[in-house]
């Protein structure tokens, strides 16, 4: 079975909306777009290079539209982006000029592609990576389809905006598999799904 990995830039208060630029996502009158820019450094760059290794993508409609308007002409900055399969969960979109785009209608469709072996899709990696796509992530969390979380936690709060953990979040345990703190104070932490939440008495 293939892994679904959610990669997200988040603030200390969990906001994930528009980290890359002012016009990335202004919905909800969000005015803090581009909040991650002041924290870029060499360490973050190397981590991003590693995390952008070719793998199939799973995207929500809005994130897909943002990607499709930019990456086809800038693939030198993301090698392989045009060649991997881009799965898009959307009830309204059915086609795109961006090659290797496949449109899904439901969570059931996601479960189906998750269950397929990688070589059947011709992918170099069995992983399916999710970038952005806040509403899609809520559906994945609600249906317990997230195998790993690769988070970059930035040292600021915004108070409003779309959040990574929102209405779709269910009780779930994760294990820290890798972590690093960059010179600019960004915590990069990878977590693997680790079963059910355990409760008990502290110190017992």
N, C-alpha and C positions, 0 to 999 in steps of 0.2 A: 504493500500500500504506500502511496506517495505521501510525503509530509507537506502540510500547509504551514508556511512560515509567514508571520506578520511582522513586517519591518515598519517601525514608526518613530518619528521624531515627536517627543512630547515635552511639555513644560512640567514643572514640579506639581502643578495642580491638574495635570492630565490632559491639557489642551493639545490637540494634534492638528488643528486647522491652519492651513497656509503657512508652513514654516519656510517655504522657499522664496516667496516674493509677494509684494503688495497686491498684485492682481490675481494671485493664484486661486483664491476662493474668498470672495467678499460677501458670501451669503450670511444672512443674519446681521448685516451691517458690521461685519468683522473688520476692524481697522488696524490690526496688528500684523498683517501679512509680512513675511520675511524675517520673523523674529529669531530664526536660527543663524542668520548671517554673521552677527558679531562674534560667534563662537567657533568659527572655522579655524583649523590649524592642521599641521602636518599629520598628527596622529589620527584625527577624524578623517582626513583624506585617504589615508591608507586603509582604514576600516571600510570606508565607503567603496573603495576599489575592490576589496575582497567581497563585500556583500553584493556587488553588482555583477558578479560572475554569472555567465549565462544560465538561466533557468526559466521555465515557463512562468508566466505571470497570471495572476487572478486579480481583476480590477473591477471597481464599480464604474458606472457610466460616466460620472463627472470626472473621475481621475483618468479614465481611458481617453476622454475627449481632450484633456490637458496634455496627456502623453502623446496622443496621435497628432496634435497640432505642432509638436516640437521635435520629438525624437526621430522620426523618419529622416529628417534632414540633418540631424546632429549625432548620428550613430557612432561617429569616431569617439565621442565622449562616453558611450555606453556600448562597447563592443558586443555584438550579437543580439542587440535589442530588436532589430528588424527580423531576425531569423527565428527567435523563439516563438512559441504559441502564446498569444494574448487572449486569455479567457475573460469574457466580459459578462457580468451579471446585469441584465437590463430587461425591463418589460417593454421598452419602446424602441431601442436600437436593434437592427437586424443585420446590418452590413456596414463595412468600412473599406476605404481604399488602402488602409494599412495592412500589408500582407500578414498572413498567419493570425488573423483575428477571428475568434470563434465566440459566438454569442450564446449565452446560457439564459434560461428563463426562470430557473428555480434552484433552491438548495438541493433538491434531488439530483439535478444535473451536476452540481459541484461534487456531491458524494460519488457520483459515477466516475468522474474524471480522477478523483482522489484514489479510487480503487484500482485504476488501470496501472500496469507496469510502465515504467518510463520508456523502455525501448519500443513500445507500441506507438508512442507519440513521436519517436525520433528525437527525443531530447537528450542532451548530454548529462542532464541532472534529473534525478527523480523528484527534486523539490519543486513545489509551486509557491512562488513568493507573492505576497500581497503588499502593495505600496499604497499609501494614502487610503482612500476608499472607506471612510468612517462608517457609513451605513452598512456596507457589505461586512465589515468586521463585526458589527453588532450581530448580524445573522450568523456568522461563523462561530462567534462565542456562544450564542444562544443554543446552537446545535452541537456544541463541543467538537468543532472541526479544526481548532487551532492546535497544532502540534508543538510549535515553538513561537516565542516572542523575542524579536531582536529589537531592543529599545535603545534609543539615545535620549537620555533624560537631561534637559537643559536647566541651568540654574536661574530660572525666572518663573514668575507667575503672571497670568494674564486675566484671570477672573471670569472670562467668558470665552466661548468658542466651542467647536465640536470636540468631544472628548473621546479618548481611546476606549475607556471603560465606562459604558453608559447603560442604556436600558436593556441591552442584550446580554450583559454579563451574568454568568451563573457561578455558583461556588465551584472553585477548581484550584487544585494545588499545582505549583510549578517548582522546578528545581533550577537553581542558578548553575549554568554550565560554563559561562565565560564572562569576565568583566574587566573593565579598564576605566581609568579616569584620565581624561585628556588634560593638557596644560590649561585649557580655558575653562575647566570645571565641568565638562560634560561627562556624565556617567553612561558608559556603553555597557549594557548588560543583556546577555542572552539567557533565556529561560526555556526549559523543556517541560511539557505537560507531565505531571507526576501523580495522577490519580485523584482521589477524593480529598476534600478538606477534612482534616482530623481536628477534633476538639478535645479538650481536657482541662485539667487544673494546672496552672503555672506552678512549677516546682514539684508537682506530684509524680 
